[in-house]
């Protein structure tokens, strides 16, 4: 996936709009219903289980609204396809769309997720590259598992200005993150999405709704939670274990740093006392030494990964909260119906 994201961000830099950046950030996303169907179809055809599918979003910017009017997937290929150039493929696709008078400006990318597991360093690096090249770009996250539960799960995210500054400086040390005063809740910002359809499509949807069977409409009232909650809790526990390991690493670094500071202080005290004794004997003082070379500070563990783990844990908690809220609502409704009967 790494080479795919690098090629995607490279083409994004080439296709960046030349009209300049907007003063106001993107406050709303308007996406065509056809684009949503393409994303869903892409996962159904090529996504299997935890397999992630990705693609390019095309459209235009109108004031503070980003309009996504088209998309196309990244092609699946094996490592044996060494001659395949993804950047060239994307450029050819955009050129072909431009020839038939279809919006071809690169405005972001999309990817599927597995039980909400999308907060990662790979997504952060890719979105930073997109957003650095095209200020208004977004990433759409499609959750097929939550969608299968009965409600479309499609969310748009952007990196916050604070996180963009940190990624530009590449200062992920504990001191750098503390100075920036950034936490996991300030890493990504969600942008509201509006799905737009033409009048003909709306009429078709109303017609299909009238033709749908009663059994299909009652699917949403199923009280079974299947294995969705169990899997979400298992993933949550795995990330909590990862967080615990990172905390142990940071505590070890803090102890080593404190121990080294004590050794450095003791060494300076001994040296100062020895210089006083040499001065009383009329001997010259000890030569100056580079203390930094003698006491090299331990390498600080990167804290960005810890922030991403915390963000993913928060995302899992929100998913569990939403899922359990829906199930509790169904149970209370079923209890009320049973009491009424």
C-alpha positions in Angstrom: 0.0 0.0 0.0 2.9 2.4 0.6 3.9 2.7 -3.0 0.3 3.2 -4.0 -0.1 6.1 -1.6 3.2 7.6 -2.7 2.2 7.6 -6.3 -1.2 9.0 -5.5 0.2 11.9 -3.6 2.7 12.5 -6.4 -0.1 12.9 -8.9 -2.0 15.1 -6.5 0.9 17.5 -6.4 1.0 17.6 -10.2 -2.8 18.2 -10.5 -2.9 20.9 -7.8 -5.1 23.8 -8.8 -3.2 26.9 -9.9 -5.8 29.4 -8.9 -4.4 29.8 -5.4 -5.6 28.6 -2.0 -8.8 29.6 -0.4 -8.8 31.9 2.7 -11.5 29.8 4.4 -11.2 26.0 4.9 -13.6 23.5 3.6 -16.7 23.6 5.7 -19.0 21.3 3.8 -18.7 18.4 1.3 -21.3 17.8 -1.4 -20.9 14.4 -3.0 -22.8 12.9 -5.9 -24.8 9.8 -5.2 -23.1 8.1 -8.1 -19.7 8.6 -6.4 -21.0 6.9 -3.3 -22.3 3.9 -5.4 -18.9 3.7 -7.1 -17.1 3.5 -3.8 -19.4 0.8 -2.5 -19.1 -1.1 -5.7 -15.3 -0.9 -5.6 -15.2 -2.5 -2.2 -17.7 -5.2 -3.2 -15.7 -6.2 -6.2 -12.2 -6.0 -4.8 -12.4 -5.8 -1.0 -12.3 -9.0 1.0 -12.5 -8.9 4.8 -9.8 -6.6 6.1 -8.5 -5.8 2.5 -8.4 -2.0 2.0 -9.5 -0.5 -1.3 -8.5 3.0 -2.3 -9.2 5.5 -5.0 -9.1 9.1 -6.3 -11.7 11.8 -5.7 -12.4 14.3 -8.4 -14.4 17.5 -8.3 -14.2 21.2 -7.7 -14.2 23.8 -5.0 -17.0 26.4 -4.8 -16.4 29.0 -2.0 -16.1 26.9 1.2 -17.9 23.9 -0.3 -16.0 20.9 -1.8 -18.1 19.2 -4.5 -17.1 15.6 -5.3 -18.5 14.7 -8.7 -16.5 11.7 -9.8 -14.0 9.1 -8.7 -12.0 6.2 -9.9 -10.3 3.3 -8.1 -6.6 2.5 -7.8 -6.1 -0.7 -9.9 -5.2 -3.9 -8.1 -1.9 -5.3 -9.2 0.7 -7.7 -7.9 4.4 -7.1 -7.2 5.2 -8.9 -10.5 3.7 -5.9 -12.4 6.9 -3.9 -12.1 6.3 -2.0 -15.3 3.0 -0.6 -14.0 3.2 3.2 -13.3 0.4 4.3 -11.1 1.1 8.0 -11.5 1.0 7.6 -15.2 -2.3 5.7 -14.9 -3.9 8.4 -12.8 -2.7 11.1 -15.2 -4.1 9.2 -18.2 -7.5 8.8 -16.4 -7.7 12.5 -15.6 -6.7 13.5 -19.1 -9.4 11.2 -20.6 -12.0 12.7 -18.2 -11.0 16.2 -19.3 -11.5 15.3 -22.9 -15.1 14.3 -22.3 -15.7 17.4 -20.3 -16.0 15.8 -16.8 -14.6 17.4 -13.7 -11.0 16.2 -13.4 -9.4 18.2 -10.6 -7.9 16.0 -7.9 -9.6 16.9 -4.6 -8.7 14.0 -2.4 -8.9 10.2 -2.0 -11.0 7.5 -0.4 -10.4 4.2 1.3 -12.4 1.6 3.0 -11.9 0.6 6.6 -12.2 -2.6 8.7 -14.3 -2.0 11.8 -13.3 1.6 11.9 -9.5 0.8 11.9 -8.3 3.7 9.8 -6.3 6.0 12.2 -2.8 5.0 11.3 0.6 6.6 10.3 0.0 5.6 6.7 -3.2 7.5 6.5 -1.6 10.5 8.3 1.3 10.6 5.9 -0.9 10.3 2.8 -3.4 12.9 3.8 -0.6 15.3 4.8 0.9 14.9 1.3 -2.5 15.5 -0.3 -3.4 18.5 1.9 0.1 20.0 1.5 -0.3 19.9 -2.3 -4.0 20.7 -2.4 -5.3 22.7 0.6 -8.9 21.7 0.2 -8.3 17.9 -0.2 -10.1 15.4 2.0 -10.1 11.7 2.7 -13.4 9.8 2.6 -13.6 6.8 4.9 -16.1 4.1 4.0 -17.0 1.5 6.5 -18.6 -1.5 4.7 -19.3 -3.4 8.0 -21.2 -0.6 9.6 -23.0 0.0 6.3 -24.1 -3.6 6.3 -25.8 -3.0 9.7 -28.3 -0.8 8.0 -26.9 2.7 7.8 -24.4 4.2 5.3 -21.1 4.9 7.0 -19.2 7.5 5.0 -17.1 10.2 6.7 -14.8 12.9 5.5 -11.7 13.9 7.4 -9.0 16.6 7.2 -5.8 17.2 9.2 -6.1 20.1 11.6 -3.8 23.2 11.1 -1.9 22.3 14.3 -1.1 18.8 13.0 -0.2 20.2 9.5 2.4 22.4 11.2 3.9 19.5 13.2 4.1 17.3 10.1 5.8 20.1 8.2 8.5 20.5 10.9 8.6 16.7 11.4 9.1 17.3 15.1 7.4 14.3 16.8 9.4 14.4 20.0 7.7 14.6 23.4 8.9 18.2 23.7 7.7 19.2 20.2 4.2 17.8 20.8 4.0 19.4 24.2 5.1 22.7 22.8 2.4 22.5 20.1 -0.2 21.5 22.8 -1.8 18.9 20.5 -3.7 15.8 21.6 -5.4 13.0 19.7 -8.7 14.9 19.7 -7.0 17.8 17.8 -5.5 15.6 15.0 -8.4 15.1 12.6 -11.4 17.3 11.9 -14.6 15.8 10.4 -16.3 17.7 7.6 -20.1 17.3 7.2 -21.2 15.5 4.1 -24.3 16.1 2.0 -25.2 13.5 -0.7 -26.8 15.1 -3.7 -28.9 13.3 -6.3 -30.7 14.5 -9.4 -34.5 14.7 -9.5 -34.7 11.6 -11.7 -32.6 9.6 -9.2 -34.8 10.7 -6.3 -37.9 9.6 -8.2 -36.3 6.2 -8.9 -35.4 5.8 -5.2 -39.0 6.6 -4.1 -40.2 4.0 -6.7 -37.8 1.4 -5.3 -38.8 2.1 -1.8 -42.5 1.5 -2.6 -41.5 -1.8 -4.3 -39.4 -3.0 -1.3 -40.8 -5.9 0.7 -41.9 -5.6 4.3 -39.3 -8.2 5.4 -36.5 -5.9 4.2 -37.9 -2.9 6.1 -38.0 -4.9 9.3 -34.3 -6.0 9.0 -33.3 -3.0 11.0 -35.4 -4.2 14.0 -33.3 -7.4 14.3 -32.2 -7.7 18.0 -29.2 -9.8 17.3 -25.8 -8.0 17.6 -24.0 -10.8 15.6 -20.3 -10.6 16.2 -19.9 -6.9 15.5 -19.7 -5.8 19.1 -17.4 -8.7 20.0 -15.0 -7.9 17.1 -15.0 -4.2 18.0 -14.1 -4.9 21.6 -11.4 -7.3 20.6 -9.8 -4.6 18.3 -10.2 -2.1 21.1 -8.3 -4.4 23.6 -5.5 -4.9 21.0 -5.0 -1.1 20.7 -5.1 -0.7 24.5 -2.3 -3.3 24.7 -0.3 -1.3 22.1 -0.9 1.9 24.2 0.3 0.1 27.3 3.5 -1.0 25.5 4.1 2.6 24.4 3.6 3.9 27.9 6.2 1.3 29.2 8.7 2.5 26.5 8.2 6.1 27.5 8.5 5.4 31.2 11.8 3.5 30.5 13.0 6.5 28.6 12.1 8.9 31.4 13.9 6.8 34.0 17.0 6.5 31.8 17.0 10.2 31.2 16.6 11.0 34.9 19.4 8.5 35.8 21.7 10.1 33.3 21.0 13.6 34.6 21.9 12.4 38.1 25.2 10.9 36.8 26.0 14.1 35.0 25.3 16.2 38.0 27.5 13.9 40.2 30.3 14.0 37.7 30.3 17.8 37.6 30.3 18.0 41.4 33.3 15.6 41.7 35.1 17.6 39.0 34.5 20.9 40.8 35.7 19.5 44.1 38.8 18.1 42.4 39.6 21.5 40.9 39.2 23.2 44.3 41.7 20.7 45.8 44.2 21.2 42.9 43.9 25.0 43.3 44.8 24.7 47.0 47.9 22.6 46.0 48.8 25.2 43.4 48.2 22.8 40.5 46.4 23.8 37.3 42.7 23.0 36.9 41.6 20.1 34.9 41.1 20.7 31.2 37.6 21.5 29.9 35.7 18.5 28.5 32.7 18.2 26.3 30.0 16.9 28.7 27.5 16.3 25.9 29.8 13.7 24.3 30.4 11.9 27.6 26.7 11.8 28.5 24.7 11.3 25.3 21.0 11.6 26.0 18.9 8.5 25.3 16.8 8.5 22.2 13.3 9.7 22.9 10.6 7.4 21.6 8.4 9.0 18.9 5.1 10.2 20.4 3.1 10.5 17.2 2.4 6.8 17.1 1.1 7.0 20.6 -1.3 9.8 19.6 -2.5 7.8 16.7 -3.2 4.8 18.9 -5.1 7.1 21.3 -7.1 8.4 18.4 -7.9 4.9 17.2 -9.0 3.9 20.7 -11.3 6.9 20.8 -12.7 5.9 17.4 -13.4 2.3 18.6 -15.1 3.7 21.8 -17.3 5.9 19.7 -18.2 2.9 17.4 -19.1 0.7 20.4 -21.1 3.6 21.9 -23.1 4.0 18.7 -23.7 0.3 18.3 -24.8 -0.3 21.9 -27.0 2.8 21.8 -28.9 1.4 18.8 -29.2 -2.1 20.4 -30.4 -0.7 23.7 -33.0 1.4 21.8 -34.2 -1.8 20.0 -34.4 -3.7 23.3 -36.4 -1.0 25.0 -38.7 -0.8 22.0 -39.2 -4.6 22.0 -39.9 -4.5 25.8 -42.5 -1.8 25.3 -44.2 -3.8 22.4 -44.2 -7.0 24.5 -45.8 -5.2 27.4 -48.4 -3.7 25.1 -49.3 -7.1 23.8 
